[in-house]
């Protein structure tokens, strides 16, 4: 079992990234949480249920690191989706493993395959670009499941943006053949070279959100909305008197379309 810390009602991974093995005894869904996804989940019960149903939640964001220090007086390290992606690829390359990329455009997936083949020659890779729509049909879901299961990946990367990707993998985990599934969204564009991560000094100082804001007005609006809400929640949060999350059946909360 990994070491976790309850941060504002989410059990967040605080172990070393090296502890995550691509050959777990059971399926693992490894999700991430940051200030925006925390705020989004407050108003989206399905997204909240999907995060809580994930086996592991990584602290992907300086806000979560600061929340840990403020609410439970603990120092933790940030682990971004890109860090998880790199770690899993290194393991797969050593074991001659298989990974599958679900999501993004055909162009993005082609660039991912090209780079992956160059940097990790021992990995077997497959991809699938699902239709770009707000909700998938039963036929869409069946096609995605068929493509994944016919390949049977060790690691399944999902890049359909949050919260869609988290909801989808949790809803279909029992129908899919994988060892680790990781909804990592923007990492697809980072790895394909279609977007650039912030400089290392910004990452270390919890300013990657600012770098992304400069690259996209859509992201800037998102951060301008969610960051103040998150900061206020952190300041008002009382760990010893926190509201208890109501337990519910994830099969009811998580839709399959």
Buried (B, 14 or more C-beta within 10 A) or exposed (E): EBEBBEBBBBBBBBBEBEEBEBEEEEBBBBBBBBBBBBBBBBEBEBBBBBBBBBBBBBBBBBBBBBBBBBBBEEEBEBBBBBBBBBBBBBBBBEEEBBBBBBBBBEEBBBBBBEEBEEEBEEBBBBBBBBEEEEEBEEEBBEBBBEBBBEBBBBBBBBBBBBBBBBBBBBBBBEEBBBBBBBBBBBBBBBBBEBBEBBEEEBBEEBBBBBBBBEEEEEBBEBBEEBBEBBBEBBEEBEEEEEEEEEEEEBEEBBEEE
